[in-house]
Amino acid sequence: MESNDTVKLLRECDAGSKMAVSAIDEVLEKVTSERLKTDLAESKAHHTKLGNEIHNILNEYGVEDKNPNPMAKSMSWIKTSVKLGIDESDSTVADLITDGCNMGVKSLHRYLNQYQAADSKSKSLCNELIDIESHLCDDMVRYL
C-alpha cells in the first residue's frame, strides 16, 4: 500500500510541477517588470529542479511520469489568453499566477490527504512543492 500511495502522490506532484512551469512560460513574455520576471524565473527554476527530482524517483520505481490533465491545461491556456488579451499588465499576470498557485496548493493538500500511506520522502517533496507555490503566491501580492 505504501509504495502505491507513494507513486500516486509523486505522479500528482510531477504533473503539478509541470503545470506550474507551463503556466509561467505562458506569461513570462508578457511581463514588463524586471523584478517580476526574476521572481517568475526563479520559481520556474525551483519547480523544474523539484520536478526533475520527482521524475528521477519515479524512474527508480519503474513508473512513467505524469503530464498535467489536458483539460486543466487547456482551460488554463484559454483563461490566460483571454485575460492577457484584454489586459497585458503585470497585474494581470500576477492575478493569473496567484490563481494557479492557489489551485496548486489546494490540489496538493488534497493529494497529501488522499495518499496518506505514501512514504515520508514523497510527502516531504509534496510539502516542498506546496512551499514553492505558496512563496510564489506571496511574491505576486506586490504586483496585484
C-alpha positions in Angstrom: 0.0 0.0 0.0 2.8 2.4 0.9 4.5 2.2 -2.5 1.2 2.5 -4.3 0.3 5.7 -2.5 3.9 6.9 -2.8 3.8 6.5 -6.6 0.4 8.2 -6.9 1.5 11.1 -4.8 4.7 11.5 -6.7 2.9 11.4 -10.0 0.5 14.1 -8.9 3.4 16.3 -7.8 5.2 15.6 -11.1 2.1 16.8 -13.0 1.8 19.8 -10.7 5.4 20.9 -11.2 5.0 20.6 -15.0 1.7 22.6 -14.9 3.5 25.4 -13.0 6.4 25.5 -15.4 4.0 25.6 -18.3 1.9 28.4 -16.7 5.0 30.5 -16.0 6.2 30.0 -19.6 2.8 31.2 -20.9 3.0 34.6 -19.1 6.7 35.3 -18.9 7.0 37.1 -22.3 4.2 39.5 -21.3 5.9 40.7 -18.2 7.4 44.2 -18.2 8.8 44.4 -14.6 12.3 43.1 -14.3 11.6 42.1 -10.7 8.5 40.2 -11.7 10.5 38.4 -14.5 13.1 37.5 -11.9 10.5 36.2 -9.4 8.9 34.1 -12.1 12.2 32.8 -13.5 13.4 31.8 -10.0 10.1 30.0 -9.3 10.3 28.2 -12.6 13.8 27.1 -11.8 12.6 25.7 -8.4 9.7 23.9 -10.0 11.9 22.5 -12.6 14.5 21.3 -10.1 12.0 19.6 -7.9 10.2 18.2 -10.9 13.4 16.6 -12.1 14.0 15.1 -8.6 10.5 13.7 -8.6 10.9 12.3 -12.1 14.1 10.5 -11.1 12.4 8.9 -8.2 9.5 7.7 -10.4 12.1 6.2 -12.7 13.6 4.3 -9.8 10.1 2.9 -9.2 9.9 2.0 -12.9 6.9 4.2 -13.3 6.2 6.7 -16.0 5.9 10.4 -15.1 2.5 12.1 -15.3 1.6 15.0 -17.5 -0.9 17.6 -16.4 -4.5 16.9 -17.1 -5.1 18.0 -20.8 -8.4 19.6 -19.9 -6.9 21.6 -17.0 -4.0 22.7 -19.2 -6.4 23.8 -21.9 -8.6 25.7 -19.5 -5.5 27.4 -18.1 -4.3 28.4 -21.5 -7.7 29.8 -22.5 -8.1 31.8 -19.3 -4.6 33.1 -19.7 -5.1 34.0 -23.4 -8.4 35.8 -22.7 -7.2 37.7 -19.7 -4.0 38.8 -21.3 -5.8 39.6 -24.5 -7.9 42.1 -22.6 -5.1 43.5 -20.3 -1.4 42.6 -20.8 -0.3 44.2 -17.5 1.9 42.8 -14.8 -1.1 42.9 -12.5 -3.0 40.5 -14.8 0.0 38.2 -14.9 0.2 38.3 -11.1 -3.5 37.6 -10.8 -3.2 34.6 -13.1 -0.2 33.2 -11.3 -1.9 33.7 -7.9 -5.0 31.8 -9.1 -2.7 29.0 -10.3 -0.7 28.8 -7.1 -3.9 28.7 -5.0 -5.3 25.8 -7.2 -2.0 24.0 -6.9 -1.7 24.3 -3.2 -5.3 23.2 -2.8 -4.8 20.1 -5.0 -1.5 19.2 -3.4 -3.1 19.2 0.1 -5.9 17.1 -1.2 -3.4 14.6 -2.6 -1.5 14.5 0.7 -4.8 13.7 2.5 -5.8 11.1 -0.2 -2.5 9.3 -0.2 -1.7 9.1 3.5 0.2 5.8 3.2 2.8 7.5 1.0 6.4 7.4 2.3 7.9 10.3 4.2 10.2 11.3 1.3 7.3 11.7 -1.1 5.3 13.7 1.5 8.3 15.9 2.0 8.6 16.6 -1.7 4.9 17.4 -1.9 5.3 19.8 1.0 8.3 21.3 -0.7 6.2 21.9 -3.8 3.4 23.5 -1.7 6.1 25.8 -0.2 7.3 26.8 -3.6 3.7 27.5 -4.7 2.9 29.5 -1.5 6.1 31.5 -1.8 5.3 32.4 -5.4 1.8 33.4 -4.4 3.3 35.7 -1.7 5.6 37.2 -4.2 2.7 38.1 -6.5 1.0 40.3 -4.0 3.1 43.3 -4.8 2.1 43.2 -8.4 -1.7 42.9 -7.9 
